[in-house]
Amino acid sequence: MDEADHRSDNPYTQLEGYKVIDVSGEEVGEIEDTVYDAPSDVLKYVVVDRHPIPAERIEVDAEGQRVSVPFDAAAIGSAPEMGELSGAFDDAVHEHYEGRG
């Protein structure tokens, strides 16, 4: 399966550098990377301090250059670190966040 972050094809790289705001309104870092699945044309994750956050759970404020997430800093910090993309990795990330936001 060709599921790669093709930087040149990734329309979401403009989110990199956006501040990430947790559920309590606190800044927890900046988006350091975006993981885009080119074959399905879907943003899968935004990455903060090496920890992926499922993109379907974010709210983007382009004008304020920030992203809000329904998780607290502890949930983000204890998420699996970004690894090789696979079904098992996706399952682990989604299982980690399940019921947390």
C-alpha positions in Angstrom: 0.0 0.0 0.0 1.5 3.3 -1.0 0.6 5.3 2.1 3.2 8.0 2.2 3.5 11.6 3.2 4.4 13.0 -0.2 5.7 16.5 0.9 5.3 18.0 -2.5 1.7 16.7 -2.9 0.7 17.5 0.7 -1.8 20.4 0.7 -1.7 20.6 4.5 1.9 21.6 5.1 0.6 25.2 5.6 -0.6 24.0 9.0 2.9 23.3 10.2 3.9 25.9 12.8 0.3 26.5 13.9 -0.2 26.5 17.6 -2.1 23.6 19.1 -4.6 24.4 21.8 -5.9 21.6 24.1 -9.4 21.1 25.5 -8.6 23.4 28.5 -7.5 26.3 26.2 -3.8 25.8 27.0 -1.2 25.9 24.2 0.5 22.4 24.1 2.9 23.0 21.2 3.0 23.6 17.5 2.3 21.3 14.6 5.7 20.1 13.5 4.5 17.8 10.8 1.3 16.8 8.9 0.7 13.2 7.7 -1.2 13.2 4.4 -2.4 10.0 2.7 -2.1 11.0 -1.0 -3.9 8.0 -2.5 -7.1 8.8 -0.5 -6.5 12.6 -0.4 -6.9 12.7 3.4 -5.0 14.5 6.2 -4.5 11.7 8.7 -2.5 13.3 11.5 -1.0 16.5 12.8 2.1 15.8 14.8 3.0 17.7 18.0 6.3 16.9 19.8 6.5 13.6 17.8 2.9 12.6 18.9 0.2 12.2 16.3 -3.3 13.6 16.8 -6.0 12.3 14.5 -6.8 15.1 12.0 -10.6 14.3 12.0 -10.7 15.6 15.6 -9.1 19.0 15.0 -10.6 22.4 14.4 -8.5 24.8 12.4 -8.5 28.6 12.9 -6.5 29.7 9.8 -6.8 33.4 10.7 -5.4 32.8 14.2 -2.9 30.1 12.9 -4.0 27.7 15.6 -5.6 24.3 15.9 -7.9 23.3 18.7 -8.1 19.6 19.8 -10.6 17.9 22.1 -7.8 16.3 24.2 -5.7 17.5 27.2 -1.9 17.8 27.2 -1.5 14.6 29.1 -3.4 12.6 26.5 -1.3 14.1 23.7 2.0 13.6 25.5 1.2 9.9 26.3 0.1 9.1 22.7 2.3 6.7 20.7 5.2 8.5 19.0 5.0 8.9 15.3 6.1 5.7 13.6 5.9 4.0 10.3 2.3 4.2 8.9 0.4 0.9 9.0 -3.0 -0.3 10.0 -1.5 -1.4 13.4 -0.1 2.1 14.0 -3.4 3.7 13.1 -5.3 1.4 15.4 -2.9 2.1 18.3 -3.3 5.9 17.8 -7.1 5.8 17.6 -7.3 3.4 20.5 -5.2 5.8 22.6 -7.5 8.7 22.0 -10.8 6.7 22.1 -13.0 8.1 24.9 -10.6 11.0 25.7 -12.3 13.7 23.9 
